[in-house]
């Protein structure tokens, strides 16, 4: 997509060609510096800013298995991850004071990478990207996602055409990129040559200004964040033409707020960290039942299994 804008966080903007070059340079530095030994895993404390997004793609380009965590992840949870993945190397900007062993500060290695003249060797390693789950269906666990597989292609095409994502030009991603839905939103934006707009800012007025400034006509997020953004955008001449909710069920109050204040061109995505988006509910379906899962995407196989007590469990 060349000189089209790929990524913006309100402070920095990258065209697709610049994004590609900078990711390649960082990936080359990772390979040559051997900060992550062969067969080891990296842990990236990733916030929604452009610098961290560059590193996210650089680890993937270098073929390094990567565990994504939120920058505010407690130290005890990082310790649990390192228990499951001994020798994992932590990359972060958030920790103050002394870094724990086997850790690097992103700001410092970014400076070294900019000064280096390494050349990337295309990795043949199918390195997984690993997401911590929320634990909504059991204790929190680490979920590896398959890279470079085409098993999702029919479902992806169905999702794009059914929702009209392909007609939009810029996507504001309010969900953290360390969340499966946030990362998926980034992926589908860049695959289709759209501008992905992210921010680690928490101030709602600033986020509303960013949405208007960047002309983001597609808004993605979990219901609670979408509701807050809708309240803040009320009365403004906003660009939002499509809303995609995911990560949690909608309710009648949030649905009414979004459809009346922003737009009723609205869909709810249902899935899990393990299987990604599997069902999509349209606004008409959600009006009848705000918790509706909607219809399965092409290629999704599912069944209902009886469980103790007479209830049914959805298998995907």
N, C-alpha and C positions, 0 to 999 in steps of 0.2 A: 504493500500500500504506500510505499515511498514516503512522500512528504506530507501525507495526511497525519493529523494529530492522533496519536495512539493513547497517550496517557497524560493526565493532568491532575495535580493535587492542589491547585490554587497558587502554588509557589513556583513549581517547575512544570514545564510541558515538554513532552518528547514526541517527535514524529516517529513513525514506524521504522524508518531507516536509522535514525539516531538511537532508538531503543535497541534495535538489533545490534548495532556496532558496540554500544556500551555494555550490553549483556555479554557479547562475545569476549570483550576485553576482560571483564570481571571473571568469566568462566575460565579463560586462559590463565589468569593469575592463580585461580584456585587449583587448577591442574598442576601448574609448574611449581607453586610454592609448597604443595603437599601439606597444606594446613589440615586437611582431612586425609588421613592415611587410607590406603586401599582397604576395602571391606568395612570401613568405619561409617558411622552415620553423623550427619550434621543436624543440629537443632537451631532453627532460626526464630528469634523473637521478632515477629513481623507485625508492624503496624501499617495502617493505610496511608503510607506516603510513598512517593516515587522512588526514593533511595532503596527502601526495603523491597519494593517490587522488583527493582533491577536485580538485587541479590537473590530473590526468590527464583527468578528465571535463570540466573547464572548458575546456581547449584544444579538445576535441572539440566542445563546445557553441558555442564561438566560431568554429568553422569553420577552425581553424588546423592545417595539416598538422604532425603530431607524430612525432618519432623518439624512441622509448623506449630508454633505456640504463640499465644498472645503475650505482648510485652509485660503485662501485669501478672503473668503466671507466678504463683507463690513458689518460693525456693524449694519447699518440700515436694511440690508436684514435679518440679524439674528433677529433683533427686529420684523420685519414683520412675521417671522416664529413663534416667541413666541406669537405674537398676535393671530395667527391661532391656536397655540397649547399652551394655557396658562399653565405655570408651567413647560415647557420643560427644562431639565437640559442640559447645554452645557459642553462638554468634549473637551478640546483643548490643543495644545502645542504652538500655534502660537501667541497668544495675549501677548503682552508685558505690563508690568505694572500691575495695579490692574485688576483682573478678574471681569466681571459683576456678579450681584447676580445670585444664582443658577448655579454656574459654578465650574468646577474642572479642574486642570491641570493634563493631562494624565501622565506626568513623575512622579508626586508625588503619584498618586493613584497606578501606576505600582509598585512603591517601597513598598507601603503598601500591595498590593496583593501578592508580592513575599514572604513577611514575614508571611502571614496568612496561616492557615491550614484549610480552609473551605472545605466543601464537597458539590458538586453540586447536586441539586435535579432536575431531568429531568423536564423541563417545559412543561406543557400541553397547554400553551398559544400560539395561532397562531398570533404572533406579526408581524406586517408588517414592511417591509423595505421601506423607503420613499425617493424618489429622487426628487430634484428640477428639473423641466424641463427647457429647454433653452428659452421657450417662442416663438419658431419659428412658432407655430400655435396658437398664442394668447399670452396673458400676461403670464409671468413665473408662474408656479403653482407647488404644491407638489403632486407627484404621488405615491400612495402606491402600492406596488407589493405583490401579493399573495405568502405566504410562503408554502412550502411543498405540493403544488398541483401537480397533474400529468397531467394536461390538456396540458402541453407543451411537453410531452414525445415523441410523434410521430414526431412532428416538430423538436425536438432536434436530434433524431436519423437520420432523413432525412438530416439535416444540416451536421452532422458529416460524414455520408457516402458520400454525394454528394461532399463535399469539401476535404475529405481525412484527416480531422483533426486527426483522430485516428492513422494515420501513423506517426505523428510527435511526438517528445519527449520533446520539451521545447518551451514555448510560451513567447515572450516578449510583454508586455502590455504597450503601450505608452500612452494610454488614461487614464485620472484620474479615479480611482476606484469610485469616486463620480458621474461619468457619467454612465448612464445605460449600454452603450456598454463596458466600461472598467470593470464594475462589472460582466457583463455577460461573458466576456473573462476570468476573474478569475474563475468563477464558472465552465465553461466547461473545463478549464484546470485541476482543482482539481478533478472534477467528474471522469475524465478519467485517473487519475493517472499521469498526465504530470507535469513537473516543470513549475511553473509560475514565471517569472522574471519581477520585477517591479523596478522602481527607481523614486525618487523625484528630481533627478538631471536634470538640464536644459541644461548643456553643451553637445552639440551634439557629440563632440569627445569622451567624457566620456561614453555617451550612446552607441556609435558605438563600443567602446572597450568592454563594458559590454555584448553586443549582441554576439560578437565573443568569449569572455571569457566563457560565459555560454552556448555556442553552441545552441543558440535559432534558431531552424529551422522553426518556425512559428512566423510571425510578425503581430501584430494587431494594429490598430490605425485609427485615422481620416485622411483623405487625406493629409491635410497640414503637419502633423507630419511625416507621412510616406514619403512624398516628401523630407522633410529636412533630415531625416535619410538616405534615398536613396542617396542623394547628398554626405553625409558624408561617407557612406560605399563604394562609388565608388572607384574601383581599389583595394579594400581590398579582401582578401580571406574569405568572409563572409559565415555563415552557412545557410542563409535564403533559404528555399525551398518552402514556401507557404506564401502568403500575404492575409490578410483579412482586407478590408477597411470598415468602417462604420461610422455612426454619421453625415455624410454630403455626398453630391454627389461628385463623381470624375469628372475631366475634362480631355480633350485630352492631355494636357501638362503633368499632373501628371501621367496619365495612361502610356504615352510613357516613362517617366522617370523610373517609377517603373519596367515596363516590360523589358526595355533594360538594366538597371543597376543591378537590384536585381533578378527578376524572373517573368516570365509571367504565372506562376501557381498562379493566382490571382482571388479573388472573391470580390464582393461588396455586403454588407448586407444592406437591407433597412428595417426600422421599425420605432418605436417611443418609447419614454419613457413609454407610456401607454401599448403598445402591444408587445414590444421587436421585435426581428428580425422576419420578416414576408415573405420577398422576398430575393432571392439570384440571383445575376447576375454573369455569368461566364466571363472569359476573352474574349472569342469569341463574346459574346453578347455586352460586353463593347467596343470592337474594332469597332463594328458597330454603337453604340450609347453610349457615355461615361456616360450618365445619366440614362441608362437602369435600370429598377427595377429588371428585370430577372423574374424568375418563383416563384410562391408561394410555401412555404414549406407545407408538408403534414399536413392536419388539419386546414389550414388557410382558413377562409371564407372572401371573399371580394366582393365589387361591386362598380360600378361607378355611382354617383348620379349627376344629372344636378343641377347647381347652377346659381344664377343670372348672366346674361351676356353671357350665353351660354357655359361656361366652365364646366368641370366635376371635381368632388371631389372624391377621393379614400376613401372608407369606409372599415375598416378592423375589 
